[in-house]
Each structure stands twice: as structure tokens, then as C-alpha cells.
């Protein structure tokens, strides 16, 4: 798992022109870091959650996730192609809501941009961009134990591998929502962006 420091993340996000939330307690920065490869089906990306607590001290969490769809959906996706979220910052694009009507997650509330992978193989093809509301949510995989393979857990969503990590994320999101409102920003970067 990739574990940049808060300082590295702030430097990278600032260089990329993204907003960093530095004011107040529990003003969440949610950052997905996509591994630099085009393979799919592993929880080998990283979800970073960082925020201030007690006025000044930064808190950061790192959790294994996937930012890519699993093989099942790459092989059997929509005719227009399986969604792969494009790197970028999606300001206020998420809020707490039901994922597929089953449990609370961070659900897409504003447009995001996805690529459409159309060829049915196991490598990610980052082409054919499309912007809109596609249900690209931030949710968990298995409800009882950590997952190793993505398979059907993601059709383009950002998916945390461990249900305990996801429960922690949702706990912080509920605290943050009381102070900062119902909308959350999610930023997706590449592993290579941290080297710039």
C-alpha cells in the first residue's frame, strides 16, 4: 500500500491545482491513489483520509481499495464500455446515501468523468471519456471480511477492501457532515503524481 505523508499529499494536490481542506476539525480530504499499472482485479490502490483534529494536529488513515472495475465487469460490461473513474478532483460530488438500496455509503451526487473500457480484456483502457451521473459510489466490498479480489465488487466504483475500514470512513463522514454539510469532495490521483 502507498503511504504518503500529509505533507506529500498537500504538495501533490496543490501542484495539480486541487483544493486541500485545511480549515477546522474534521474537514475531510478523501484521496484515492491509483497504482501505476493497467491491470485490474486487485485491491492494490490506496484510500487516504486526512483531516485536522483539535485545531492543528493532522490525522491520516490509509486503507486498501480499488479505483478500477473488477474482471467480471470488464468482461461483461455495458455495450458502451465499463466505467473507469478519471483522475481528478470532484468537488462536492458525494454525499451519504444508500448504495444500491442496501447500506449507507458515499454516493455520487454530482457529475464525474469516467473512461469507457470497451474491449472486454483485463487491462484498463483509459479512453472514451464521458461525464455524468453513473452511480460511481464509494463503498465496501464484502460485509464480513476483507476482500482480496475485486471480481464483481466494482463496476467503476471506488471500493474499500475491508469492511472495518469502510465503517471507520463512514463514521468520520457522519462527524464531518454535522460540521461541514452533506457534500464531500473526492480526489483521484496516480501513484506517479506523488513523484512530481
C-alpha positions as CSV (number, residue, x, y, z in Angstrom):
1,X,0.0,0.0,0.0
2,X,1.2,3.5,-0.8
3,X,1.6,5.7,2.3
4,X,2.5,9.3,1.5
5,X,2.8,11.8,4.3
6,X,0.2,14.5,4.8
7,X,2.8,17.0,3.6
8,X,3.4,14.9,0.4
9,X,-0.3,14.8,-0.3
10,X,-0.8,18.5,0.2
11,X,2.2,19.3,-2.0
12,X,1.0,17.0,-4.7
13,X,-2.7,18.1,-4.6
14,X,-1.6,21.8,-4.6
15,X,0.7,21.2,-7.6
16,X,-2.1,19.5,-9.5
17,X,-4.4,22.5,-8.8
18,X,-6.7,20.7,-6.4
19,X,-8.2,22.1,-3.3
20,X,-7.0,20.9,0.1
21,X,-9.3,21.4,3.1
22,X,-7.1,22.8,5.9
23,X,-9.6,24.8,8.0
24,X,-11.2,23.4,11.1
25,X,-11.7,20.0,12.6
26,X,-13.0,17.0,10.6
27,X,-12.9,18.9,7.2
28,X,-12.2,15.7,5.3
29,X,-9.7,15.2,2.5
30,X,-10.5,12.0,0.7
31,X,-7.9,10.9,-1.8
32,X,-7.7,7.8,-3.9
33,X,-4.2,6.8,-5.2
34,X,-4.3,4.6,-8.3
35,X,-1.3,2.2,-8.8
36,X,0.7,2.8,-11.9
37,X,-0.3,-0.2,-14.0
38,X,-3.2,-1.2,-16.2
39,X,-4.0,-4.5,-14.6
40,X,-7.3,-4.8,-12.7
41,X,-9.0,-7.1,-10.1
42,X,-6.8,-6.4,-7.1
43,X,-7.3,-4.1,-4.1
44,X,-3.9,-2.6,-4.7
45,X,-4.8,1.1,-4.7
46,X,-4.9,3.3,-1.6
47,X,-7.6,5.4,0.0
48,X,-6.1,8.2,2.1
49,X,-8.3,10.1,4.5
50,X,-6.7,13.1,6.3
51,X,-8.1,15.9,8.3
52,X,-7.3,18.1,11.3
53,X,-8.3,17.4,14.8
54,X,-8.1,19.7,17.9
55,X,-7.2,22.6,15.8
56,X,-3.8,21.7,14.4
57,X,-2.8,18.0,14.5
58,X,-3.2,16.2,11.2
59,X,-4.8,12.7,11.4
60,X,-4.3,10.4,8.4
61,X,-5.6,6.9,7.6
62,X,-4.5,4.6,4.7
63,X,-6.8,1.8,3.5
64,X,-6.5,-0.7,0.7
65,X,-9.1,-0.1,-2.1
66,X,-9.6,-0.4,-5.8
67,X,-10.1,2.5,-8.1
68,X,-10.7,0.1,-11.0
69,X,-13.5,-2.2,-12.1
70,X,-13.1,-5.9,-11.5
71,X,-12.6,-8.5,-14.2
72,X,-16.3,-9.6,-14.2
73,X,-17.4,-6.1,-15.2
74,X,-14.6,-5.6,-17.7
75,X,-15.6,-8.8,-19.4
76,X,-19.4,-8.3,-19.2
77,X,-19.8,-4.6,-19.0
78,X,-22.2,-2.3,-20.7
79,X,-22.2,-2.0,-24.5
80,X,-20.8,1.5,-24.3
81,X,-18.0,0.2,-22.0
82,X,-17.2,-0.4,-18.3
83,X,-16.6,2.8,-16.3
84,X,-13.2,3.7,-15.0
85,X,-13.1,6.9,-13.0
86,X,-10.8,9.5,-14.5
87,X,-8.2,11.1,-12.3
88,X,-9.2,14.5,-11.0
89,X,-10.9,16.3,-8.2
90,X,-14.7,16.0,-7.8
91,X,-15.8,18.9,-5.6
92,X,-18.8,18.2,-3.5
93,X,-19.7,15.2,-5.7
94,X,-20.5,12.8,-2.9
95,X,-23.0,12.5,0.0
96,X,-24.1,9.9,2.4
97,X,-26.8,7.8,0.9
98,X,-27.9,4.2,0.1
99,X,-25.6,2.1,-2.1
100,X,-27.9,0.2,-4.4
101,X,-30.5,0.5,-1.7
102,X,-28.6,-1.8,0.7
103,X,-26.5,0.2,3.1
104,X,-25.1,3.7,3.7
105,X,-22.1,4.7,1.6
106,X,-20.8,7.8,-0.1
107,X,-22.9,8.0,-3.2
108,X,-22.4,10.1,-6.3
109,X,-24.5,13.3,-6.1
110,X,-22.9,15.4,-8.9
111,X,-21.3,14.6,-12.3
112,X,-17.9,12.8,-12.5
113,X,-15.9,11.8,-15.6
114,X,-15.3,8.2,-16.5
115,X,-13.4,6.4,-19.2
116,X,-15.3,3.7,-21.1
117,X,-13.3,0.4,-21.4
118,X,-15.0,-1.4,-24.3
119,X,-12.7,-4.3,-25.4
120,X,-13.5,-6.9,-22.7
121,X,-10.0,-7.8,-21.7
122,X,-8.4,-7.4,-18.2
123,X,-6.3,-4.3,-19.0
124,X,-7.7,-0.8,-18.3
125,X,-8.2,1.3,-21.4
126,X,-8.3,4.9,-20.4
127,X,-10.2,6.3,-23.4
128,X,-13.7,7.4,-24.5
129,X,-14.3,9.9,-21.6
130,X,-17.9,10.6,-20.6
131,X,-19.2,12.9,-17.9
132,X,-22.4,12.4,-16.0
133,X,-24.2,10.7,-13.1
134,X,-23.3,7.0,-13.3
135,X,-23.6,5.8,-9.7
136,X,-19.8,5.8,-9.2
137,X,-20.1,5.4,-5.4
138,X,-17.5,5.0,-2.6
139,X,-18.4,1.8,-0.8
140,X,-17.1,-1.5,0.6
141,X,-16.7,-5.0,-0.7
142,X,-17.7,-7.9,1.5
143,X,-19.6,-7.0,4.6
144,X,-18.0,-9.7,6.8
145,X,-14.3,-9.9,6.0
146,X,-11.6,-8.2,3.9
147,X,-11.6,-9.0,0.2
148,X,-8.6,-9.9,-1.9
149,X,-10.0,-9.9,-5.5
150,X,-12.3,-7.3,-6.9
151,X,-14.3,-9.5,-9.2
152,X,-17.9,-8.2,-9.1
153,X,-17.4,-5.7,-6.2
154,X,-16.7,-2.8,-8.6
155,X,-18.2,-1.8,-11.9
156,X,-16.3,1.6,-11.7
157,X,-16.9,2.4,-8.0
158,X,-14.2,3.2,-5.5
159,X,-14.3,0.2,-3.2
160,X,-12.6,-0.3,0.1
161,X,-11.4,-3.9,0.7
162,X,-12.1,-4.2,4.4
163,X,-15.5,-3.5,6.0
164,X,-13.9,-2.2,9.2
165,X,-12.0,0.4,7.2
166,X,-15.2,1.4,5.5
167,X,-17.1,1.6,8.8
168,X,-14.3,4.0,10.1
169,X,-14.6,6.1,6.9
170,X,-18.4,6.4,7.3
171,X,-18.0,7.3,11.0
172,X,-15.7,10.2,10.1
173,X,-18.0,11.2,7.3
174,X,-21.0,11.5,9.6
175,X,-19.0,13.6,12.0
176,X,-17.8,15.8,9.2
177,X,-21.3,16.2,7.8
178,X,-22.5,17.7,11.0
179,X,-19.9,20.4,10.9
180,X,-19.3,21.0,7.1
181,X,-22.5,19.9,5.4
182,X,-23.7,16.9,3.5
183,X,-21.4,17.0,0.4
184,X,-17.9,15.6,0.2
185,X,-15.1,16.0,-2.3
186,X,-13.2,13.1,-3.6
187,X,-9.8,13.4,-5.4
188,X,-8.3,10.6,-7.5
189,X,-4.6,10.8,-8.4
190,X,-2.0,8.4,-9.8
191,X,0.9,6.9,-7.8
192,X,3.2,8.7,-10.3
193,X,1.8,12.1,-9.3
194,X,3.5,11.7,-5.9
195,X,6.9,11.7,-7.6
196,X,6.5,15.1,-9.3
